[in-house]
Amino acid sequence: MTTPIRRLGVALAMLVGIGSMTMWSSSAGAAERTPRQNTKCERPTLPRPEGASIAGVLISETCEPVVGVDIKIEKEGGESQTVTSDKEGIFVLGVGDDLGTYTVTLQVDSLPDGVKLTDPEAVSRTFRLTADKRQIQNFPFGESTRQAATKLDEIPGKLVDGVQLGLIIAMCAIGLSLIYGTIQLTNFSHGEMVTFGAIITWYLNQSVGLPLPLAAVLGVLIGAASGAGLELGLWRPLRRRKLSLFGLMTVSFGLSLLALNLFQYFFGARNKPYTGTVGGGGFELGSRVIPARTVITIVIALVVLGAVGTFLRTARFGKAMRAVADNPALAASSGIDVDRVVLLVWVMGAGLAAMGGVLYSTSFQVNFMEGQQLLLLMFAGITLGGLGTAFGAAAGCFLLGLAIQLSTLFIPTSLRNVGALVVLIVVLMFAPQGIFGRRERVG
C-alpha cells in the first residue's frame, strides 16, 4: 500500500504546486487592490407607457439625480429623437409598436460640471427592442467600485468546486469500477444510470410534489432497483449464453443510446431545476460566495463515500467481491454465491450513480445528457486511480475534479476537461497501472 499512497501524494503535490504558483504570481496584484465600496443608491420607479419603451435613470455617485442630460435615441433606418433626464434623473421614450434595433447615446457635453461617467467610452449601447418590452439603460457615474478578482482570490472557490465535482464523480464511478472488477464489463450505459436517478427524483419532486429530500431517497432506491432489474433481466442471461465481453460492451453501448433517446423524448432537452433546493445562505471565500447547497453536497458525498469504504473493507461482501474479481470459479468452489455478489454490485453501483446524479443536479439542474457528460470523467478517474478498485476510482476521480476546476485559472472554462486529461496523461506516464492499480505481467 505504501507505493500507491506515495503516488497519491505525488499527484496531490502536483495540484498543490499549481495552486502555489498561481498564488505567488498573483500576490502582487492582490496587494494593490482598492477596498470595495458598498454604497447603494435608492432608485425611483420608472414609468411604463403602453407598448415598447426605452427608459433609464441617471444617479450620481453621491446618490443625487443627474438632471438635464440629453440622451439621443436612434432607430436603425429611422429618425433619431432626443430625451432629457428630469428632476429625478429619469428619461423615458415610448415607441409603441415601432420595434426594431435602437442605439442609445448619452450626450457627454450635456453632463453637469463635476459629473463624469465611470467608463467614458461606454456612452452608446445598441439593442433590439421587441413587443411590449421595456428596455432599461443606465449609465453609472463616478469612480469604478468594481473589485477585480485576482487568481489568488479565485483559488479557494475553485478548490471548493473541485472538491464538490471530484466527490460527485467518485460517487458515480465507484459502481462502474466495481462492475468492471467483478465481471470485467466496461459498461457504457453507466452514465444513463446517473441521469435516470436525477430524472426520477425530478419527477417525484415536481410532478408528484414530494419534498426534495424524500424524492431524492426514493429516486436513489428506484435507481438501485433498476440496477437489479438490468442484472437479472439482461446481463445475467447474456452471460449465461456465453456472450463475449466485446458483445456485452456493445450491448451496453446500444443500451446507452436507447436510454439517452428515451430521456430526451419523455423529459425534454431543456435543463430543469428541482423545487426546494437549499440556495440561500453560504459564506464568502475569496472572490466567491459558496452557497449552502454546495456545502451540503460535499458533506453528504463524504458521508456516503466513507460509509461505502467502511462497508467494502469490513463487511463479508467486500471480501467476497474481491474473491470474485480475482477468480470467479475459485470463489464459487469456496462457497461464495457469485451471482448474488454480482447482483449486489449492480444494486450498489446503480444506487450510487443515482445519488451522484441527484447531487450533481442540485447545483447544475437536471439534463438528459448529464450522465454522458460525466461518463468520460468517470472513465478518466477510474483509469487514473486503477481499474477495478473502488478506492482507486474514488481517489482518481477526486484528483480529477480538483484538476478540472484548477485548470480554469489558466484556460477557458469550455476547455476545462482538457486540463483533466493532461493530468491523467502525466500521472500515467509514471504509474501506468494507476495510483492504486496493481502491476501485471504481460505475456
C-alpha positions in Angstrom: 0.0 0.0 0.0 3.0 2.3 0.5 3.6 2.8 -3.2 0.0 3.8 -4.1 -0.1 6.2 -1.2 3.2 7.7 -2.3 1.8 8.1 -5.9 -1.3 9.7 -4.5 0.9 12.1 -2.5 2.8 13.0 -5.7 -0.4 13.7 -7.6 -1.7 15.9 -4.7 1.6 17.7 -4.6 1.3 18.5 -8.3 -2.1 20.1 -7.7 -0.8 22.0 -4.7 2.1 23.2 -6.7 -0.2 24.5 -9.4 -2.1 26.4 -6.8 1.0 27.7 -5.1 2.5 29.1 -8.3 -0.8 30.8 -9.1 -0.9 32.4 -5.6 2.7 33.5 -5.9 2.1 35.0 -9.4 -1.0 36.9 -8.3 0.1 38.1 -4.8 1.4 41.4 -6.1 -1.8 42.2 -7.9 -3.8 41.4 -4.8 -1.8 43.8 -2.7 -2.7 46.7 -5.0 -6.5 46.2 -4.9 -8.6 49.1 -3.6 -11.2 48.5 -0.9 -14.7 47.6 -2.0 -17.3 50.3 -1.8 -20.7 49.3 -0.6 -22.7 52.4 -1.4 -26.1 51.6 -2.9 -28.4 54.3 -4.0 -32.2 54.1 -4.0 -33.6 54.4 -7.5 -37.0 55.8 -8.3 -39.7 53.7 -10.0 -39.6 54.1 -13.8 -42.9 54.9 -15.6 -44.0 52.3 -18.2 -46.0 53.6 -21.1 -48.1 51.3 -23.3 -46.3 49.2 -25.8 -42.5 49.1 -26.0 -40.4 51.7 -24.4 -36.8 52.8 -23.6 -36.1 54.2 -20.1 -33.4 54.8 -17.6 -32.4 56.7 -14.5 -29.2 58.8 -14.1 -27.9 58.8 -10.5 -24.5 60.2 -9.5 -22.0 58.5 -7.1 -23.4 60.7 -4.3 -26.9 59.3 -5.0 -28.1 62.6 -6.4 -30.2 62.6 -9.7 -28.3 63.9 -12.7 -30.7 66.4 -14.2 -30.9 67.9 -17.7 -28.7 65.3 -19.5 -29.6 64.7 -23.2 -29.9 61.1 -24.5 -30.1 60.5 -28.2 -32.2 57.5 -29.2 -31.9 56.5 -32.9 -33.7 53.7 -34.7 -31.8 51.7 -37.4 -33.0 53.0 -40.7 -35.3 55.6 -39.0 -35.2 59.0 -37.4 -33.5 59.9 -34.1 -35.1 61.5 -31.1 -33.5 63.2 -28.0 -34.9 62.9 -24.5 -33.7 64.8 -21.4 -33.4 63.5 -17.8 -36.0 65.1 -15.5 -35.6 66.3 -11.9 -35.4 62.6 -10.7 -32.8 61.8 -13.3 -35.4 59.7 -15.3 -35.6 59.6 -19.1 -38.4 57.7 -20.9 -39.3 57.3 -24.6 -42.3 55.3 -25.6 -42.1 53.8 -29.1 -45.4 51.8 -29.1 -45.3 49.3 -31.9 -42.3 50.9 -33.6 -40.0 47.9 -33.0 -36.5 47.2 -34.3 -32.9 47.9 -33.5 -32.1 51.1 -31.5 -29.0 52.9 -30.4 -29.0 54.9 -27.2 -26.2 57.5 -26.9 -25.6 59.8 -23.8 -24.5 63.3 -24.9 -21.4 63.8 -22.7 -21.3 67.6 -23.4 -24.7 67.9 -21.6 -23.4 66.5 -18.3 -23.2 68.9 -15.3 -19.8 70.1 -14.2 -18.0 67.6 -12.0 -20.1 64.6 -13.1 -18.2 62.0 -15.1 -19.1 58.6 -16.4 -17.4 55.6 -14.8 -16.5 54.3 -18.2 -16.1 57.3 -20.6 -16.2 55.0 -23.6 -19.5 53.4 -22.7 -21.7 56.2 -23.9 -23.5 54.3 -26.6 -25.5 51.0 -26.5 -27.2 49.1 -29.3 -30.0 46.6 -28.7 -33.1 45.1 -30.4 -36.5 46.1 -29.0 -39.3 43.6 -29.0 -43.1 43.9 -28.5 -44.2 45.2 -25.1 -40.6 45.2 -23.9 -39.2 48.0 -21.6 -35.5 48.3 -22.3 -33.6 49.7 -19.3 -30.5 51.7 -20.0 -28.5 53.0 -17.0 -25.2 54.9 -17.2 -23.0 54.7 -14.0 -21.2 57.7 -12.7 -18.1 58.2 -10.5 -15.1 56.0 -9.9 -15.5 52.3 -10.6 -16.4 50.4 -7.4 -15.8 47.0 -9.0 -13.1 44.9 -7.4 -11.3 42.8 -10.0 -10.8 39.3 -8.7 -7.3 38.0 -9.0 -6.2 34.4 -9.3 -5.3 34.5 -5.6 -9.0 35.3 -4.8 -10.3 32.6 -7.2 -8.2 29.7 -5.8 -10.3 28.9 -2.7 -13.5 28.9 -4.6 -12.0 26.7 -7.3 -10.8 24.3 -4.7 -14.3 24.0 -3.2 -15.7 23.5 -6.7 -13.1 20.9 -7.4 -13.8 19.0 -4.1 -17.6 19.0 -4.9 -17.1 17.8 -8.5 -14.5 15.3 -7.6 -16.7 13.7 -4.9 -19.7 13.5 -7.2 -17.6 11.9 -10.0 -16.2 9.5 -7.4 -19.6 8.5 -6.2 -20.8 7.8 -9.7 -17.6 6.0 -10.7 -17.4 3.5 -7.8 -20.2 1.4 -9.3 -18.6 1.4 -12.7 -15.3 0.3 -11.2 -16.9 -2.4 -9.1 -18.8 -3.8 -12.1 -15.5 -3.9 -14.1 -13.7 -5.6 -11.2 -16.3 -8.4 -10.8 -17.4 -9.3 -14.3 -14.8 -7.3 -16.4 -17.6 -5.4 -18.2 -16.9 -1.9 -19.4 -20.4 -0.5 -19.0 -21.0 2.4 -21.4 -24.6 2.8 -20.1 -23.5 3.6 -16.6 -23.9 7.4 -17.4 -27.6 6.8 -18.0 -27.9 5.3 -14.5 -26.8 8.7 -13.3 -29.3 10.5 -15.4 -32.1 8.1 -14.5 -31.7 8.8 -10.8 -31.8 12.6 -11.4 -34.8 12.4 -13.7 -36.8 10.1 -11.4 -36.1 12.4 -8.5 -37.2 15.4 -10.6 -40.4 13.7 -11.5 -41.2 12.8 -7.8 -40.3 16.3 -6.8 -42.1 18.3 -9.5 -45.0 16.1 -10.7 -45.8 14.2 -7.6 -45.0 17.1 -5.3 -42.7 15.3 -2.8 -40.2 17.3 -0.8 -36.7 17.1 -2.4 -35.1 15.0 0.4 -37.8 12.4 0.2 -37.9 12.5 -3.6 -34.1 12.0 -3.6 -34.2 9.0 -1.3 -36.9 7.4 -3.4 -35.0 8.2 -6.6 -31.9 6.5 -5.3 -33.9 3.4 -4.2 -35.6 3.3 -7.6 -32.2 3.7 -9.3 -30.7 0.8 -7.2 -33.8 -1.3 -8.2 -33.1 -0.6 -11.8 -29.6 -1.9 -11.5 -31.0 -5.2 -10.0 -33.6 -5.3 -12.9 -30.9 -4.9 -15.5 -28.7 -7.6 -14.0 -31.5 -10.1 -13.6 -33.3 -9.3 -16.9 -30.4 -8.5 -19.2 -26.8 -9.0 -18.1 -27.1 -12.4 -16.3 -29.0 -14.1 -19.2 -26.4 -12.7 -21.7 -23.5 -14.0 -19.6 -25.2 -17.5 -19.3 -25.4 -17.5 -23.1 -21.6 -17.1 -23.1 -21.7 -13.8 -24.9 -18.2 -12.4 -25.2 -17.0 -9.3 -23.3 -16.9 -7.4 -26.5 -20.5 -8.4 -27.2 -21.5 -7.3 -23.7 -19.8 -4.0 -24.2 -21.6 -3.5 -27.5 -24.9 -4.2 -25.8 -24.1 -1.6 -23.1 -23.4 1.0 -25.8 -26.7 0.3 -27.5 -28.5 0.4 -24.2 -26.9 3.8 -23.6 -28.2 5.2 -26.9 -31.7 3.8 -26.3 -31.9 5.3 -22.8 -30.5 8.6 -24.0 -33.2 8.9 -26.6 -35.9 7.9 -24.2 -34.8 10.5 -21.7 -34.8 13.2 -24.4 -38.3 12.1 -25.6 -40.0 12.0 -22.3 -38.0 14.5 -20.3 -37.1 17.1 -22.9 -33.8 18.8 -23.9 -34.0 21.8 -21.5 -32.4 22.0 -18.1 -34.9 21.7 -15.3 -34.3 22.5 -11.6 -35.6 20.8 -8.5 -38.0 22.6 -6.2 -36.9 23.1 -2.6 -33.2 23.1 -3.1 -31.2 24.9 -0.4 -30.0 28.0 -2.2 -29.9 30.8 0.5 -27.1 31.5 2.8 -23.5 30.4 2.4 -20.2 32.0 3.2 -17.7 34.2 1.4 -14.4 32.6 0.3 -12.0 34.6 -1.7 -13.9 36.2 -4.6 -16.8 33.7 -4.3 -19.8 33.2 -2.1 -20.1 29.4 -1.6 -23.8 28.6 -1.4 -25.2 26.3 1.3 -26.2 23.6 -1.2 -22.5 23.2 -2.2 -21.5 22.6 1.5 -24.5 20.2 1.9 -23.5 18.3 -1.2 -19.9 17.9 -0.1 -20.9 16.7 3.4 -23.4 14.1 2.0 -20.9 12.8 -0.5 -18.2 12.5 2.2 -20.5 10.6 4.5 -21.7 8.3 1.7 -18.2 7.5 0.4 -16.9 6.9 3.9 -19.8 4.5 4.6 -19.2 2.7 1.3 -15.5 2.4 2.0 -16.1 1.1 5.5 -18.6 -1.4 4.1 -16.2 -2.7 1.5 -13.3 -3.1 3.9 -15.1 -4.6 6.9 -18.2 -6.5 5.6 -18.1 -10.0 4.2 -19.4 -8.6 0.9 -16.2 -6.7 0.3 -14.1 -9.8 0.8 -16.4 -11.9 -1.4 -16.3 -9.2 -4.1 -12.5 -9.2 -4.1 -12.5 -13.0 -4.3 -15.0 -13.0 -7.3 -12.8 -10.3 -9.0 -9.7 -12.4 -8.6 -11.1 -15.8 -9.7 -14.8 -16.3 -10.1 -14.5 -20.1 -10.5 -12.3 -20.5 -7.3 -14.7 -18.2 -5.4 -17.7 -20.3 -6.4 -15.9 -23.5 -5.4 -15.2 -21.9 -2.0 -18.9 -21.5 -1.3 -19.3 -17.9 -2.4 -22.6 -17.2 -4.3 -21.1 -15.4 -7.3 -24.4 -14.5 -8.8 -25.5 -12.9 -5.5 -22.3 -10.9 -5.2 -22.6 -9.6 -8.8 -26.3 -8.7 -8.1 -25.3 -6.7 -5.0 -22.6 -5.0 -7.1 -25.1 -3.9 -9.6 -27.5 -2.7 -6.9 -24.8 -0.7 -5.1 -23.4 0.7 -8.4 -26.8 1.9 -9.7 -27.8 3.4 -6.3 -24.5 5.3 -6.0 -24.9 6.5 -9.6 -28.4 7.7 -9.0 -27.3 9.6 -5.8 -24.5 11.2 -7.8 -26.9 12.3 -10.4 -29.2 13.9 -7.8 -26.3 15.7 -6.1 -24.9 16.9 -9.4 -28.4 18.2 -10.4 -28.9 20.3 -7.3 -26.1 22.6 -8.5 -26.4 22.2 -12.3 -30.1 21.3 -12.8 -31.3 18.1 -14.4 -30.3 17.5 -18.0 -30.9 14.4 -20.1 -27.2 14.5 -21.2 -25.6 14.9 -17.8 -24.7 11.2 -17.5 -22.9 11.3 -20.8 -21.1 14.4 -19.8 -19.8 12.7 -16.6 -19.1 9.3 -18.2 -15.8 10.4 -19.8 -14.6 11.9 -16.5 -15.6 8.7 -14.7 -13.5 6.6 -17.1 -10.6 9.0 -16.8 -10.8 9.0 -13.0 -11.0 5.2 -12.8 -8.0 4.8 -15.2 -6.1 7.4 -13.1 -6.9 5.6 -9.8 -6.6 2.0 -11.1 -9.1 -0.3 -12.9 -11.3 -2.5 -10.8 -10.6 -0.9 -7.4 -13.3 1.1 -5.6 -10.7 3.1 -3.6 -8.6 3.8 -6.7 -11.7 5.1 -8.5 -12.6 7.4 -5.7 -9.1 8.8 -5.4 -8.6 9.2 -9.1 -12.0 11.0 -9.6 -11.3 13.3 -6.6 -7.9 14.3 -8.1 -9.6 14.7 -11.5 -12.2 17.1 -10.1 -9.6 19.2 -8.5 -7.6 19.3 -11.7 -10.6 20.3 -13.8 -11.5 23.3 -11.6 -8.0 24.5 -11.0 -7.2 24.3 -14.7 -9.9 27.0 -15.4 -7.5 29.5 -13.7 -5.4 29.3 -16.9 -7.7 28.1 -19.7 -11.3 28.9 -20.7 -14.0 27.0 -18.8 -15.1 25.4 -22.1 -11.8 23.6 -22.3 -11.6 22.6 -18.6 -11.8 18.8 -19.3 -8.6 19.2 -21.4 -6.7 20.0 -18.2 -8.0 16.9 -16.5 -6.9 14.7 -19.4 -3.4 16.3 -19.3 -3.1 15.4 -15.6 -4.3 11.9 -16.5 -1.6 11.5 -19.1 1.2 12.9 -16.9 0.3 10.6 -13.9 0.0 7.5 -16.1 3.4 8.2 -17.6 4.9 7.5 -14.1 2.3 4.9 -12.9 0.8 3.1 -16.0 -1.4 0.9 -13.7 -2.9 3.9 -12.0 -2.4 5.2 -8.5 -3.9 2.2 -6.7 -3.7 -0.3 -9.6 -1.6 -3.5 -9.4 1.3 -4.2 -11.6 0.6 -7.0 -14.0 2.8 -9.1 -16.3 2.0 -9.0 -20.0 2.9 -12.2 -22.0 
